[in-house]
Structure formats: C-alpha cells, structure tokens
C-alpha cells in the first residue's frame, strides 16, 4: 500500500490512479491529519509526501514519522517544488529515501517508487535481526536488549522470555506455554517460575516493562 499525501486533488487522483494501474495499491490524503489517522490503523509500504501542505507541512510530518519506532522504517519519497534545493537537502537529512520535483512524469514517479521499494525490501531482510516494540529493542544478532536507548543486562531465561513475548506481541501466552517453550518438558518446576522471571524482567526494563501485561488466570502478553 502506498500513501500519497498531496493537497492538489488533480495530482493526488492521478498519482493514485497511475499506481493502481501498474499493480500497486494506493490511497490519497489531502492533508496531514487524515494521513496520521490512517497511519494509526495501517502501515503503508511507502509514503509519497508533498512538502507544501495545509496545516502541518510535509517536513513536520516526516519528522513525526522518523521519531516513532513504529513508523521510522517506512520509506518516504518527498515531493518538492522545482528548484527548492534547501527542501531536498532537509528532506534527505531528516530521513527521506528519495525526492521527486514538480512537475514530474508519472512513469518516472512509478520507477522511483519501485526502486525505493526494492531497496527497502533488501534492507528489511537485515532488519529482521531486530524486534522493536515501543521503547524496547531486541537485537537478535548481538543478543542485546535496549530500553529507552539503554542496554539492559538480562539472564538467558529472561532474554528468551522477552523474545517469546515480543515475537508474539498482543497475543496472550499461557504460563504453561512459556514454561514449556523456555524451560523445556523436563524442567521440574511450577508455573510460579514464570511469574518470578516476569517480575524481574519488568523491573529491569523500567517504565517499558509496563508493556508486559498480566492476563489474570491465563498468562502474559506484550502490548504494542
């Protein structure tokens, strides 16, 4: 899905039509507020973002996208006015992946979008080495966890417990499931063991530990 944020209805409708005619799904937005509302419900594969918008301009929206762990990895192509060199530099410095200059040809735009999507897909393979939920980031390759940017020292069992919860975010995992997955069939212990590890894990994560929710009488889940 491509989100196109463009206040000129003629350009917006033409872009959406062209993208869909080439096999890409697209949605258009006239201004930032409706775009942000849609973004809370759906994560697009790419955002085409005009700089000159009513209300919040494209640069402010780009900063919001890059400031949030949930949206910072979404590729963004900025649309700039002809000769607006400063806007191009600012957009790229703020995290935009590419830019197109008005007026632009539709086939050039489609080519730019597909190039950025291909590049993003390659980078996405590398990003599978990490899981990010809110302030918590788990680097699977380094076997390292950070919360609010600070490295957290975890035991092996705490790490495995957090990994199960993060990989199954918003899904309730029972104590028995966690006990079996992490301690194994032969572990001669009670589900109380899980409760103790969850408690210490929450303490180590600080305020970010509040994302681990207790589902009374069942188990735990990691809230996104």
C-alpha positions as YAML, in Angstrom:
chain: A
units: angstrom
residues:
- id: 1
  name: UNK
  ca: [0.00, 0.00, 0.00]
- id: 2
  name: UNK
  ca: [1.30, 3.45, -0.98]
- id: 3
  name: UNK
  ca: [0.05, 6.51, 0.92]
- id: 4
  name: UNK
  ca: [0.07, 9.68, -1.18]
- id: 5
  name: UNK
  ca: [-0.20, 12.92, 0.82]
- id: 6
  name: UNK
  ca: [-0.93, 15.72, -1.66]
- id: 7
  name: UNK
  ca: [-3.30, 18.67, -1.29]
- id: 8
  name: UNK
  ca: [-3.77, 19.18, -5.06]
- id: 9
  name: UNK
  ca: [-6.71, 16.86, -5.85]
- id: 10
  name: UNK
  ca: [-5.83, 16.59, -9.55]
- id: 11
  name: UNK
  ca: [-2.27, 15.44, -8.85]
- id: 12
  name: UNK
  ca: [-3.37, 13.18, -5.97]
- id: 13
  name: UNK
  ca: [-6.05, 11.41, -8.00]
- id: 14
  name: UNK
  ca: [-3.73, 10.99, -10.98]
- id: 15
  name: UNK
  ca: [-0.98, 9.51, -8.79]
- id: 16
  name: UNK
  ca: [-3.38, 7.05, -7.12]
- id: 17
  name: UNK
  ca: [-4.86, 6.06, -10.49]
- id: 18
  name: UNK
  ca: [-1.42, 5.57, -12.07]
- id: 19
  name: UNK
  ca: [-0.09, 3.49, -9.18]
- id: 20
  name: UNK
  ca: [-3.14, 1.24, -9.14]
- id: 21
  name: UNK
  ca: [-2.99, 0.81, -12.92]
- id: 22
  name: UNK
  ca: [0.57, -0.50, -12.53]
- id: 23
  name: UNK
  ca: [-0.48, -3.05, -9.89]
- id: 24
  name: UNK
  ca: [0.27, -1.08, -6.73]
- id: 25
  name: UNK
  ca: [-2.39, -0.32, -4.13]
- id: 26
  name: UNK
  ca: [-2.64, 3.36, -3.19]
- id: 27
  name: UNK
  ca: [-4.59, 5.78, -1.00]
- id: 28
  name: UNK
  ca: [-4.65, 9.55, -1.23]
- id: 29
  name: UNK
  ca: [-4.78, 12.12, 1.58]
- id: 30
  name: UNK
  ca: [-5.38, 15.85, 1.29]
- id: 31
  name: UNK
  ca: [-3.61, 16.87, 4.48]
- id: 32
  name: UNK
  ca: [-1.62, 15.58, 7.44]
- id: 33
  name: UNK
  ca: [-4.36, 14.90, 9.98]
- id: 34
  name: UNK
  ca: [-6.25, 12.36, 7.86]
- id: 35
  name: UNK
  ca: [-2.93, 10.77, 6.87]
- id: 36
  name: UNK
  ca: [-1.90, 10.34, 10.53]
- id: 37
  name: UNK
  ca: [-5.31, 8.87, 11.42]
- id: 38
  name: UNK
  ca: [-4.95, 6.28, 8.65]
- id: 39
  name: UNK
  ca: [-1.36, 5.59, 9.69]
- id: 40
  name: UNK
  ca: [-2.55, 4.60, 13.18]
- id: 41
  name: UNK
  ca: [-4.65, 1.82, 11.59]
- id: 42
  name: UNK
  ca: [-2.47, 0.70, 8.69]
- id: 43
  name: UNK
  ca: [1.25, 0.70, 7.97]
- id: 44
  name: UNK
  ca: [1.94, 1.50, 4.30]
- id: 45
  name: UNK
  ca: [4.86, 0.13, 2.29]
- id: 46
  name: UNK
  ca: [5.84, 3.66, 1.25]
- id: 47
  name: UNK
  ca: [4.72, 7.27, 1.73]
- id: 48
  name: UNK
  ca: [4.75, 9.84, -1.05]
- id: 49
  name: UNK
  ca: [4.81, 13.11, 0.85]
- id: 50
  name: UNK
  ca: [4.37, 16.61, -0.56]
- id: 51
  name: UNK
  ca: [6.24, 19.32, 1.34]
- id: 52
  name: UNK
  ca: [3.72, 22.11, 0.77]
- id: 53
  name: UNK
  ca: [0.58, 21.05, 2.66]
- id: 54
  name: UNK
  ca: [-2.15, 22.88, 4.59]
- id: 55
  name: UNK
  ca: [-1.69, 22.67, 8.37]
- id: 56
  name: UNK
  ca: [1.38, 20.59, 9.15]
- id: 57
  name: UNK
  ca: [3.76, 20.66, 6.20]
- id: 58
  name: UNK
  ca: [5.49, 17.61, 4.79]
- id: 59
  name: UNK
  ca: [8.72, 18.24, 6.66]
- id: 60
  name: UNK
  ca: [6.94, 18.22, 10.04]
- id: 61
  name: UNK
  ca: [5.12, 15.00, 9.09]
- id: 62
  name: UNK
  ca: [8.43, 13.43, 8.03]
- id: 63
  name: UNK
  ca: [9.95, 14.30, 11.42]
- id: 64
  name: UNK
  ca: [7.00, 12.63, 13.17]
- id: 65
  name: UNK
  ca: [7.39, 9.50, 11.05]
- id: 66
  name: UNK
  ca: [11.09, 9.20, 11.79]
- id: 67
  name: UNK
  ca: [10.65, 9.91, 15.52]
- id: 68
  name: UNK
  ca: [8.35, 6.93, 16.10]
- id: 69
  name: UNK
  ca: [9.72, 3.36, 16.33]
- id: 70
  name: UNK
  ca: [6.53, 2.14, 14.67]
- id: 71
  name: UNK
  ca: [6.90, 4.28, 11.53]
- id: 72
  name: UNK
  ca: [10.57, 5.24, 11.29]
- id: 73
  name: UNK
  ca: [11.40, 2.44, 8.84]
- id: 74
  name: UNK
  ca: [8.63, 3.30, 6.36]
- id: 75
  name: UNK
  ca: [10.28, 4.53, 3.12]
- id: 76
  name: UNK
  ca: [9.40, 8.14, 2.24]
- id: 77
  name: UNK
  ca: [9.69, 9.96, -1.08]
- id: 78
  name: UNK
  ca: [9.36, 13.72, -0.74]
- id: 79
  name: UNK
  ca: [7.72, 15.87, -3.42]
- id: 80
  name: UNK
  ca: [9.43, 19.25, -3.73]
- id: 81
  name: UNK
  ca: [8.92, 22.39, -5.79]
- id: 82
  name: UNK
  ca: [11.20, 22.98, -8.76]
- id: 83
  name: UNK
  ca: [14.49, 24.50, -7.67]
- id: 84
  name: UNK
  ca: [13.82, 24.03, -3.94]
- id: 85
  name: UNK
  ca: [17.32, 22.75, -3.20]
- id: 86
  name: UNK
  ca: [17.03, 23.51, 0.53]
- id: 87
  name: UNK
  ca: [13.87, 21.35, 0.82]
- id: 88
  name: UNK
  ca: [15.60, 18.45, -0.92]
- id: 89
  name: UNK
  ca: [18.61, 18.60, 1.40]
- id: 90
  name: UNK
  ca: [16.44, 18.99, 4.51]
- id: 91
  name: UNK
  ca: [14.23, 16.08, 3.48]
- id: 92
  name: UNK
  ca: [17.15, 13.73, 2.87]
- id: 93
  name: UNK
  ca: [18.87, 14.82, 6.08]
- id: 94
  name: UNK
  ca: [15.65, 14.19, 8.05]
- id: 95
  name: UNK
  ca: [15.40, 10.65, 6.73]
- id: 96
  name: UNK
  ca: [13.62, 10.75, 3.36]
- id: 97
  name: UNK
  ca: [14.71, 7.99, 0.97]
- id: 98
  name: UNK
  ca: [14.31, 9.98, -2.25]
- id: 99
  name: UNK
  ca: [12.58, 13.02, -3.72]
- id: 100
  name: UNK
  ca: [10.82, 13.99, -6.93]
- id: 101
  name: UNK
  ca: [10.44, 17.53, -8.23]
- id: 102
  name: UNK
  ca: [7.22, 19.03, -9.55]
- id: 103
  name: UNK
  ca: [6.23, 18.80, -12.32]
- id: 104
  name: UNK
  ca: [7.10, 15.11, -12.64]
- id: 105
  name: UNK
  ca: [6.18, 12.42, -15.14]
- id: 106
  name: UNK
  ca: [4.02, 9.59, -13.85]
- id: 107
  name: UNK
  ca: [6.28, 6.86, -15.24]
- id: 108
  name: UNK
  ca: [9.31, 8.47, -13.62]
- id: 109
  name: UNK
  ca: [7.41, 8.52, -10.32]
- id: 110
  name: UNK
  ca: [6.46, 4.85, -10.62]
- id: 111
  name: UNK
  ca: [10.08, 3.98, -11.41]
- id: 112
  name: UNK
  ca: [11.33, 5.92, -8.35]
- id: 113
  name: UNK
  ca: [8.75, 4.27, -6.09]
- id: 114
  name: UNK
  ca: [9.62, 0.76, -7.28]
- id: 115
  name: UNK
  ca: [13.35, 1.45, -6.83]
- id: 116
  name: UNK
  ca: [12.83, 2.61, -3.24]
- id: 117
  name: UNK
  ca: [10.59, -0.39, -2.50]
- id: 118
  name: UNK
  ca: [13.25, -2.79, -3.83]
- id: 119
  name: UNK
  ca: [15.92, -1.11, -1.73]
- id: 120
  name: UNK
  ca: [13.66, -1.16, 1.33]
- id: 121
  name: UNK
  ca: [12.96, -4.87, 0.85]
- id: 122
  name: UNK
  ca: [16.69, -5.63, 0.84]
- id: 123
  name: UNK
  ca: [17.20, -3.55, 3.98]
- id: 124
  name: UNK
  ca: [14.18, -5.22, 5.58]
- id: 125
  name: UNK
  ca: [15.92, -8.58, 5.40]
- id: 126
  name: UNK
  ca: [18.72, -7.16, 7.53]
- id: 127
  name: UNK
  ca: [16.22, -5.57, 9.93]
- id: 128
  name: UNK
  ca: [14.76, -8.98, 10.68]
- id: 129
  name: UNK
  ca: [17.72, -9.28, 13.03]
- id: 130
  name: UNK
  ca: [15.90, -6.99, 15.46]
- id: 131
  name: UNK
  ca: [12.47, -6.64, 17.06]
- id: 132
  name: UNK
  ca: [11.21, -3.23, 18.18]
- id: 133
  name: UNK
  ca: [8.16, -2.62, 20.36]
- id: 134
  name: UNK
  ca: [7.80, 0.86, 21.78]
- id: 135
  name: UNK
  ca: [10.92, 1.74, 23.78]
- id: 136
  name: UNK
  ca: [12.21, -1.85, 23.75]
- id: 137
  name: UNK
  ca: [14.57, -3.06, 21.02]
- id: 138
  name: UNK
  ca: [15.95, -6.59, 20.85]
- id: 139
  name: UNK
  ca: [18.92, -7.16, 18.56]
- id: 140
  name: UNK
  ca: [18.82, -10.89, 17.86]
- id: 141
  name: UNK
  ca: [22.21, -10.92, 16.16]
- id: 142
  name: UNK
  ca: [24.01, -9.18, 19.03]
- id: 143
  name: UNK
  ca: [21.81, -10.89, 21.65]
- id: 144
  name: UNK
  ca: [21.32, -7.41, 23.13]
- id: 145
  name: UNK
  ca: [18.28, -5.61, 24.57]
- id: 146
  name: UNK
  ca: [17.88, -1.87, 24.98]
- id: 147
  name: UNK
  ca: [15.07, 0.03, 26.70]
- id: 148
  name: UNK
  ca: [14.78, 3.78, 26.03]
- id: 149
  name: UNK
  ca: [18.23, 3.58, 24.44]
- id: 150
  name: UNK
  ca: [19.96, 1.96, 27.45]
- id: 151
  name: UNK
  ca: [21.41, -1.55, 27.29]
- id: 152
  name: UNK
  ca: [19.64, -3.92, 29.70]
- id: 153
  name: UNK
  ca: [21.51, -6.85, 31.25]
- id: 154
  name: UNK
  ca: [19.33, -9.97, 31.15]
- id: 155
  name: UNK
  ca: [19.87, -13.59, 32.11]
- id: 156
  name: UNK
  ca: [19.45, -16.17, 29.33]
- id: 157
  name: UNK
  ca: [15.97, -17.16, 30.57]
- id: 158
  name: UNK
  ca: [14.87, -13.52, 30.87]
- id: 159
  name: UNK
  ca: [16.10, -12.89, 27.33]
- id: 160
  name: UNK
  ca: [14.25, -15.92, 25.96]
- id: 161
  name: UNK
  ca: [11.09, -14.95, 27.84]
- id: 162
  name: UNK
  ca: [11.20, -11.41, 26.45]
- id: 163
  name: UNK
  ca: [11.86, -12.73, 22.94]
- id: 164
  name: UNK
  ca: [8.79, -15.03, 23.08]
- id: 165
  name: UNK
  ca: [6.61, -12.17, 24.28]
- id: 166
  name: UNK
  ca: [7.92, -9.69, 21.69]
- id: 167
  name: UNK
  ca: [7.63, -12.13, 18.78]
- id: 168
  name: UNK
  ca: [4.01, -12.80, 19.79]
- id: 169
  name: UNK
  ca: [3.02, -9.21, 20.61]
- id: 170
  name: UNK
  ca: [-0.64, -8.67, 21.56]
- id: 171
  name: UNK
  ca: [-1.10, -12.46, 21.87]
- id: 172
  name: UNK
  ca: [-1.72, -14.00, 25.29]
- id: 173
  name: UNK
  ca: [0.82, -16.72, 26.13]
- id: 174
  name: UNK
  ca: [-0.13, -19.06, 28.97]
- id: 175
  name: UNK
  ca: [2.24, -19.81, 31.80]
- id: 176
  name: UNK
  ca: [2.34, -23.45, 30.70]
- id: 177
  name: UNK
  ca: [3.27, -22.42, 27.14]
- id: 178
  name: UNK
  ca: [6.09, -20.21, 28.37]
- id: 179
  name: UNK
  ca: [7.32, -22.83, 30.83]
- id: 180
  name: UNK
  ca: [7.41, -25.49, 28.12]
- id: 181
  name: UNK
  ca: [8.99, -23.24, 25.46]
- id: 182
  name: UNK
  ca: [11.72, -21.76, 27.63]
- id: 183
  name: UNK
  ca: [12.45, -24.33, 30.35]
- id: 184
  name: UNK
  ca: [11.56, -27.44, 28.36]
- id: 185
  name: UNK
  ca: [9.49, -30.53, 29.04]
- id: 186
  name: UNK
  ca: [11.90, -31.90, 31.61]
- id: 187
  name: UNK
  ca: [12.00, -28.81, 33.81]
- id: 188
  name: UNK
  ca: [10.76, -29.90, 37.23]
- id: 189
  name: UNK
  ca: [9.21, -26.63, 38.31]
- id: 190
  name: UNK
  ca: [5.92, -24.82, 38.67]
- id: 191
  name: UNK
  ca: [4.39, -22.01, 36.65]
- id: 192
  name: UNK
  ca: [5.37, -19.75, 39.56]
- id: 193
  name: UNK
  ca: [8.82, -19.75, 37.96]
- id: 194
  name: UNK
  ca: [7.39, -17.80, 35.02]
- id: 195
  name: UNK
  ca: [5.83, -15.20, 37.36]
- id: 196
  name: UNK
  ca: [9.14, -14.62, 39.13]
- id: 197
  name: UNK
  ca: [11.00, -14.11, 35.84]
- id: 198
  name: UNK
  ca: [8.33, -11.76, 34.50]
- id: 199
  name: UNK
  ca: [8.59, -9.67, 37.66]
- id: 200
  name: UNK
  ca: [12.39, -9.32, 37.42]
- id: 201
  name: UNK
  ca: [12.12, -8.64, 33.69]
- id: 202
  name: UNK
  ca: [9.67, -5.80, 34.29]
- id: 203
  name: UNK
  ca: [11.96, -4.31, 36.93]
- id: 204
  name: UNK
  ca: [14.96, -4.36, 34.61]
- id: 205
  name: UNK
  ca: [13.02, -2.77, 31.73]
- id: 206
  name: UNK
  ca: [11.85, 0.11, 33.94]
- id: 207
  name: UNK
  ca: [8.82, 2.00, 32.64]
- id: 208
  name: UNK
  ca: [8.99, -0.01, 29.39]
- id: 209
  name: UNK
  ca: [8.23, -3.11, 31.46]
- id: 210
  name: UNK
  ca: [4.62, -1.93, 31.73]
- id: 211
  name: UNK
  ca: [4.14, -3.28, 28.21]
- id: 212
  name: UNK
  ca: [4.19, -6.80, 29.66]
- id: 213
  name: UNK
  ca: [0.59, -7.24, 30.77]
- id: 214
  name: UNK
  ca: [-0.75, -9.88, 33.15]
- id: 215
  name: UNK
  ca: [-3.88, -11.63, 31.90]
- id: 216
  name: UNK
  ca: [-5.38, -12.83, 35.15]
- id: 217
  name: UNK
  ca: [-5.72, -16.59, 35.41]
- id: 218
  name: UNK
  ca: [-4.13, -17.17, 31.98]
- id: 219
  name: UNK
  ca: [-0.67, -15.74, 31.42]
- id: 220
  name: UNK
  ca: [1.07, -12.74, 29.85]
- id: 221
  name: UNK
  ca: [1.17, -10.67, 26.69]
- id: 222
  name: UNK
  ca: [3.39, -7.95, 25.29]
- id: 223
  name: UNK
  ca: [1.34, -4.90, 24.36]
- id: 224
  name: UNK
  ca: [2.44, -2.99, 21.26]
...
